[in-house]
Amino acid sequence: MDVNKIVCADCRETLASFPPDSVDLVITSPPYFQQREYGGGGIGNEKTVEDYINNIVGIFRQCVRVIKKTGSIVFNIGDKYLDGNLLLAPYRFALQVQKENLAKLINELTWVKINPTPKQDPRKLIPATEPFFIFVKSNDYFFNKDAFLEYRDICFNGKKKTKGNDIGKKYYDLIEQSHLSEKQKEMARKELGEVILEARQEKIESFRMKIKGVHALPYGGQGGGRLTQIETKGFTIIKIYGNSMRKDVIESTVETIKENIHPAVYPEFIVQELIKLLTKQNDIVLDPFLGSGTTALAAKRLKRNYIGIEIHREYAEYAERRLYNAGQDAENGSFEFLL
């Protein structure tokens, strides 16, 4: 299995030749059901959505076989109206994967299109989202959450607020006014002083304190450790590190590339962020439906190894040209990440 190359072949045959547990990430966008003409025949041109799902799941099985137990599989599938009815094709696919217990679905990343394609149907809203399903083979999957959309933290951390001398003063007052025991108050003052020092030294962005009988109790997912602390100590302190929340939503434009010959290009920005999230440098990234080469290009930018499989020769050759041009840009010092 050679890396950093594009194979012009049917992925169903090529994947079968790959050794098991050999790839770190599969990320791809198969042809959508009856949406576009990709050169005649093949996946996407099935007569029924059921046949389409069966074919996609068959390829997914091979993807599960070839990824490592630390690896991930990301599939982006678009939806389709048939006779005015939305088929929910992406979710049929995801449910079939779960029904067969092929992999674990850990996230549905929703792509929000900033510039969606206008639809002419006056009785339907314009579709402006698509899912990227993130599956894993085991619970040992690699997941670098801090690397995903990390530019937001860089921007945020440049705008830190200056900590005043009265930081935390209100909590000292609330401790004294509370019905905590003297021992609990002493412990609360001690821990409050420590966290105030962390904030002034900019080790944390900020903090919150909850005191029994003064503040509402934690709810939802916070009801475990924090609730226990309040019951046993009489208070809990929540440290805020200032990093932006990593949400399962990502905004990006619909990709347009000058002189592109492929009818559907998914955003390099999204692919880039998923590669950062799910792989390390020198890991192997595989795209069995390479198309115009976006996955390989993003992997190359991020110093990952890539393998691309594309059945149509004209698309494979176009992807090769994109990769070659990217290499030329790198030599000329203009090879940059997308933000």
Sequence and secondary structure as in RCSB ss.txt:
>XXXX:A:sequence
MDVNKIVCADCRETLASFPPDSVDLVITSPPYFQQREYGGGGIGNEKTVEDYINNIVGIFRQCVRVIKKTGSIVF
NIGDKYLDGNLLLAPYRFALQVQKENLAKLINELTWVKINPTPKQDPRKLIPATEPFFIFVKSNDYFFNKDAFLE
YRDICFNGKKKTKGNDIGKKYYDLIEQSHLSEKQKEMARKELGEVILEARQEKIESFRMKIKGVHALPYGGQGGG
RLTQIETKGFTIIKIYGNSMRKDVIESTVETIKENIHPAVYPEFIVQELIKLLTKQNDIVLDPFLGSGTTALAAK
RLKRNYIGIEIHREYAEYAERRLYNAGQDAENGSFEFLL
>XXXX:A:secstr
  SSEEEES HHHHHHHS SS EEEEEE    TTS  SSSSSTT  SSHHHHHHHHHHHHHHHHHHEEEEEEEEE
E    EETTEE  HHHHHHHHHHHTT SEEEEEEEEEESS      TTS    EEEEEEEESSTT    GGGTTT
HHHHHHHTT     TTTTHHHHHHHHHS   HHHHHHHHHHHHHHHHHHHTTSSSEEEEEETTTS    GGGTTH
HHHHHHHHSEEEEEE       SEEEE     TT   S    HHHHHHHHHHH  TT EEEETT TTTHHHHHHH
HTT EEEEEES HHHHHHHHHHHHHHHHHHHTT      
